Amino acid sequence: MSLNTATGARAAEKIELIIDTDPGADDVVALLFALASPDELNIRALTTVAGNVRLDKTSRNARLAREWAGREDVPVYAGAPKPLMRTPIYAEDIHGKEGLSGITVHEPRPGLADGSAVTYLIDTLMTAEPHSITVAMLGPQTNLALALIQQPKIVQGIKQVVVMGGAHFNGGNITPVAEFNLFADPHAAEVVLKSGVRLTYLPLDVTHKILTSESRLRQIAALDNTASKLVCAILNEYIKGDMEHYGIAGGPVHDATVIAYLLKPGLFSGRTVNVVVDSREGPTFGQTIVDWYDTLKAPKNAFWVESGDAQGFFDLLTERLARLK
């Protein structure tokens, strides 16, 4: 077994992982990233939710990512088709009508696993070893919220929940203050925040610092395998909207930062803070309110990632994509 040269400690055990996702361009990049990392991540299942596009399309796109990674051993469970309370919204203007601009999609032959994602989460987390399973949340948090509402005791099986979502310093991307995943279902995010699980948030504050560049896309393209061609085709189309909207030279790959954080947390920094979500109707609907300076002295319920090593992220992503066909 390999040694960690910094500490001399033995390499960490595999992370037992469920990925909850709404693919989505950056979700598919994140899934390929994760599925190419079996030495560190034991992916129990992919659970899908409506978000970037409708549930039928997010479920198909998750199965496509599984197929492209050659990991059809990983089951895909379809989950919530709509948010807990609010009217559903989608991000087809960013991700395209099929959720994957820049490439042609098809219906994968292997189907969905039997049963719902919510039932799967409840059954798995209730019977897991205490605090043993990490849940990576790449979309609206509806599935986990429904599971927590139906069976609050599932927190016993959760090691941590790592969320791509929210915004504080950066401002929002769907409203001036709200990030899409939280805006899409703030009530679900509230349930998860209040559940007492160990939470990490990778918000726009960090994802907008980890941007593509011509050289970073070239290093992925140079792999010249199927996975790299897919990722480049997806990203070259996907990043256009953010580059134009924000006037930046590259684009973020939001959801893939969650996988990088799980694989190499040393690439990132942040602090433990109090986070609340505004679910009141009005201009601040879906806003994450972060007490960065501990002004309110409120209980700290999440680790908020604020910065990261952009080149380190793209080097790690490229290394993992090189493992795929």
Residue pairs with C-beta under 8 A, 6 or more apart in sequence:
1 10
1 11
2 10
2 11
3 9
3 10
3 11
4 10
4 11
12 40
14 39
14 40
14 41
14 42
15 40
15 41
15 42
15 134
15 262
16 42
16 44
16 128
16 132
16 133
16 134
16 159
17 34
17 41
17 42
17 43
17 44
17 133
17 134
17 135
17 136
17 262
18 43
18 44
18 45
18 46
18 47
18 121
18 124
18 133
18 134
18 135
18 136
19 30
19 31
19 34
19 43
19 45
19 46
19 47
19 136
19 138
20 46
20 47
20 48
20 49
20 79
20 117
20 135
20 136
20 137
20 138
20 139
20 141
20 143
20 144
21 27
21 30
21 31
21 46
21 47
21 48
21 49
21 58
21 62
21 136
21 138
21 139
21 255
22 48
22 49
22 50
22 51
22 52
22 53
22 58
22 138
22 139
22 140
23 31
23 48
23 52
23 58
23 61
23 62
23 64
23 65
23 99
23 100
23 138
24 51
24 52
24 53
24 58
24 61
24 91
24 95
24 99
24 100
24 138
24 139
24 255
25 52
25 94
25 95
25 96
25 99
25 100
25 101
25 102
25 234
25 235
25 237
25 238
26 138
26 238
26 252
26 253
26 254
26 255
26 256
27 52
27 58
27 61
27 62
27 65
27 138
27 139
27 255
28 61
28 64
28 65
28 100
28 230
28 234
29 231
29 234
29 235
29 253
29 255
29 256
29 317
30 138
30 253
30 255
30 256
30 258
30 259
31 46
31 62
31 65
31 66
31 69
32 65
32 68
32 69
32 227
32 230
32 231
32 320
32 321
32 324
33 256
33 259
33 260
33 317
33 320
33 321
34 41
34 43
34 136
34 259
34 262
35 43
35 65
35 66
35 69
35 71
35 74
35 324
36 69
36 227
36 320
36 321
36 323
36 324
37 259
37 263
37 320
40 262
40 263
41 259
41 262
41 263
43 71
43 74
44 74
44 124
44 133
45 74
45 75
45 76
45 77
45 113
45 120
45 124
46 62
46 65
46 66
46 74
46 75
46 76
46 77
47 76
47 77
47 78
47 79
47 117
47 120
47 121
47 143
48 55
48 58
48 59
48 62
48 76
48 77
48 78
48 79
48 117
49 55
49 58
49 79
49 80
49 117
49 139
49 140
49 142
49 143
50 58
50 80
50 81
50 82
50 83
50 88
50 90
50 140
50 142
51 58
51 90
51 91
51 139
51 140
51 180
51 181
51 184
52 58
52 90
52 91
52 92
52 94
52 95
52 99
52 139
52 180
53 61
53 90
53 91
53 92
53 95
53 97
53 98
53 99
54 81
54 90
55 78
55 79
55 80
55 81
57 98
57 99
58 99
58 139
59 76
59 78
59 112
60 105
60 107
60 108
61 98
61 99
61 100
61 105
62 76
63 76
63 108
63 110
63 111
63 112
64 100
64 105
64 106
64 108
66 72
66 74
66 76
66 108
66 110
67 108
67 110
68 226
68 227
68 230
68 324
69 227
69 324
70 324
70 325
72 110
75 113
76 112
76 113
77 112
77 113
77 115
77 116
77 117
77 120
78 112
78 116
78 117
79 116
79 117
79 118
79 142
79 143
79 146
80 117
80 118
80 142
80 143
80 146
82 88
82 142
83 140
83 142
83 184
83 185
83 187
83 188
84 142
84 145
84 146
84 185
84 187
84 188
84 191
85 187
86 184
86 185
86 186
86 187
88 184
89 174
89 183
89 184
91 174
91 180
92 99
93 241
94 238
94 241
95 101
95 238
96 102
96 237
98 105
99 105
100 234
101 234
101 237
101 238
102 233
102 234
102 235
102 236
102 237
102 238
103 230
103 233
103 234
113 120
117 143
118 143
118 146
118 147
118 150
121 135
121 143
121 144
121 147
121 154
122 147
122 150
122 151
122 154
124 133
124 157
125 133
125 147
125 154
125 155
125 156
125 157
125 158
126 151
126 153
126 154
126 156
126 157
127 157
128 156
128 157
129 157
130 156
130 157
131 156
131 157
131 158
131 159
132 157
132 159
133 157
133 158
133 159
134 158
134 159
134 160
134 161
134 162
134 262
135 144
135 158
135 160
135 161
135 162
136 161
136 162
136 258
136 259
136 262
137 144
137 161
137 162
137 163
137 164
137 165
137 181
137 192
137 258
138 164
138 181
138 255
138 258
139 181
139 184
140 181
140 184
140 185
140 188
140 189
141 163
141 165
141 181
141 185
141 188
141 189
141 191
141 192
142 185
142 188
144 161
144 188
144 191
144 192
145 185
145 187
145 188
145 189
145 191
145 192
146 188
147 154
148 154
148 155
148 191
148 192
148 195
149 191
152 195
155 195
155 196
155 197
158 197
158 198
159 198
160 197
160 198
160 199
160 200
161 192
161 197
161 198
161 199
161 200
162 199
162 200
162 202
162 258
162 261
162 262
163 181
163 189
163 192
163 199
163 200
163 201
163 202
163 258
164 181
164 202
164 203
164 207
164 254
164 255
164 257
164 258
165 179
165 181
165 182
165 189
165 201
165 202
165 203
165 288
166 179
166 181
166 182
166 201
166 203
166 204
166 275
166 277
166 288
166 290
166 304
167 173
167 177
167 178
167 179
167 203
167 204
167 205
167 287
167 288
168 203
168 205
168 288
168 289
168 290
168 292
168 304
169 205
169 292
169 306
170 203
170 204
170 205
170 208
171 177
171 204
172 178
172 179
172 183
172 204
172 286
172 287
173 179
173 180
173 204
173 242
174 180
174 183
174 286
175 183
175 283
175 285
175 286
175 287
176 283
177 283
177 284
177 286
177 287
178 284
178 285
178 286
178 287
178 288
179 203
179 204
179 286
179 288
181 189
182 189
182 277
182 286
182 287
182 288
183 285
183 286
184 286
186 277
186 278
186 279
186 285
186 286
187 279
189 277
189 288
190 276
190 277
190 279
192 199
193 199
193 275
193 276
193 277
193 301
193 302
199 275
199 301
199 302
199 303
200 261
200 302
200 303
200 305
201 275
201 288
201 302
201 303
201 304
201 305
202 254
202 257
202 258
202 261
202 268
202 305
203 288
203 304
203 305
204 252
204 254
205 304
205 305
205 306
205 307
206 257
206 268
206 270
206 305
206 306
206 307
206 308
207 252
207 253
207 254
207 257
208 246
208 248
208 252
209 307
209 308
209 310
210 252
210 253
210 257
210 308
210 310
210 313
210 314
211 248
211 249
211 250
211 251
211 252
211 310
212 235
212 239
212 250
212 251
212 252
212 253
212 314
213 249
213 250
216 250
216 311
216 314
217 232
217 235
217 236
219 314
219 315
219 318
220 228
220 231
220 232
220 235
220 314
220 317
220 318
220 321
221 228
221 229
221 232
222 228
223 318
223 321
223 322
225 321
225 322
225 324
225 325
226 324
226 325
227 321
227 324
227 325
228 321
228 322
231 321
235 251
235 253
238 251
239 250
239 251
239 252
240 251
241 251
242 248
242 251
242 252
243 249
243 250
243 251
253 317
256 313
256 317
257 268
257 305
257 308
257 313
260 267
260 268
260 308
260 313
260 316
260 317
261 267
261 268
261 305
263 316
263 320
264 312
264 316
267 308
267 309
267 312
267 313
267 316
268 305
268 307
268 308
268 309
269 305
269 306
269 307
269 308
270 303
270 304
270 305
270 306
270 307
271 292
271 303
271 304
271 306
272 300
272 302
272 303
272 304
273 290
273 291
273 292
273 294
273 300
273 302
273 303
273 304
274 290
274 291
274 294
274 296
274 298
274 299
274 300
274 301
274 302
275 288
275 289
275 290
275 291
275 301
275 302
275 304
276 288
276 289
277 286
277 287
277 288
277 289
278 284
278 285
278 286
278 287
278 288
278 289
279 285
279 286
290 304
291 298
292 304
294 300
